Amino acid sequence: MAIVRSTLKAGDQLTPEEREAARLRIEAAARRPYTPDPDCPLLTDAQLSEFHPINGMSWEERDRLLKGQEQAAELAHAE
């Protein structure tokens, strides 16, 4: 399996051929089975449940805070 990297500059567009080639690469990658790295095996559900946000906020609280900040920024720009 090869790593494919592409750089697209701001304002550039993919040609239809490039877009189709990218779509085919993505679909082929989606069909390949996922194989975890031997040095970093998949975490169990119990291990995953131990992860918590560093700041102690839930994702819902974070989303509410960010939406409030976005609304405040929009109001400030409107003035």
C-alpha positions as CSV (number, residue, x, y, z in Angstrom):
1,M,0.0,0.0,0.0
2,A,1.4,3.4,-1.0
3,I,0.9,6.7,0.6
4,V,-0.6,9.2,-1.8
5,R,-0.2,12.9,-1.1
6,S,-1.6,15.7,-3.2
7,T,-1.2,19.5,-2.7
8,L,-4.0,21.7,-4.0
9,K,-3.3,25.4,-3.8
10,A,-6.1,27.8,-2.7
11,G,-8.4,28.5,-5.6
12,D,-7.2,25.5,-7.7
13,Q,-9.8,23.0,-8.9
14,L,-9.3,19.3,-9.7
15,T,-9.8,18.3,-13.3
16,P,-12.6,15.8,-13.9
17,E,-9.9,13.1,-14.4
18,E,-8.2,14.0,-11.1
19,R,-11.5,14.0,-9.3
20,E,-12.4,10.5,-10.7
21,A,-9.0,9.1,-9.8
22,A,-9.3,10.5,-6.2
23,R,-12.8,9.0,-5.9
24,L,-11.5,5.6,-7.1
25,R,-8.6,5.7,-4.6
26,I,-10.9,6.6,-1.7
27,E,-13.4,3.8,-2.6
28,A,-10.6,1.3,-2.9
29,A,-9.2,2.3,0.5
30,A,-12.7,2.0,2.0
31,R,-12.9,-1.6,0.9
32,R,-9.6,-2.6,2.4
33,P,-9.8,-4.2,5.8
34,Y,-8.5,-2.1,8.7
35,T,-5.3,-3.6,10.3
36,P,-4.2,-2.0,13.5
37,D,-0.5,-1.3,14.0
38,P,1.1,-4.1,16.2
39,D,2.7,-1.4,18.3
40,C,-0.6,0.3,18.9
41,P,-3.5,-2.2,19.1
42,L,-7.1,-1.2,19.1
43,L,-8.5,-0.1,22.5
44,T,-11.2,-2.0,24.2
45,D,-14.6,-0.4,25.0
46,A,-13.5,-0.3,28.7
47,Q,-10.2,1.5,27.7
48,L,-12.1,4.0,25.5
49,S,-14.5,4.8,28.3
50,E,-11.6,6.1,30.4
51,F,-11.0,9.0,28.0
52,H,-12.3,12.3,29.2
53,P,-11.9,15.9,27.9
54,I,-8.9,17.5,29.6
55,N,-10.8,20.6,30.6
56,G,-13.6,18.5,32.1
57,M,-16.3,19.7,29.7
58,S,-18.6,17.3,27.9
59,W,-18.8,17.5,24.1
60,E,-22.3,19.0,24.5
61,E,-21.0,21.8,26.8
62,R,-18.1,22.5,24.4
63,D,-20.5,22.7,21.4
64,R,-22.8,25.1,23.3
65,L,-19.8,27.3,24.3
66,L,-18.4,27.4,20.8
67,K,-21.8,28.2,19.3
68,G,-22.2,31.0,21.8
69,Q,-18.8,32.4,20.8
70,E,-19.6,32.2,17.1
71,Q,-22.9,34.1,17.7
72,A,-21.1,36.8,19.7
73,A,-18.5,37.2,16.9
74,E,-21.2,37.5,14.3
75,L,-23.0,40.1,16.3
76,A,-19.7,42.0,16.8
77,H,-19.0,42.0,13.0
78,A,-22.6,43.1,12.3
79,E,-22.1,46.3,14.3
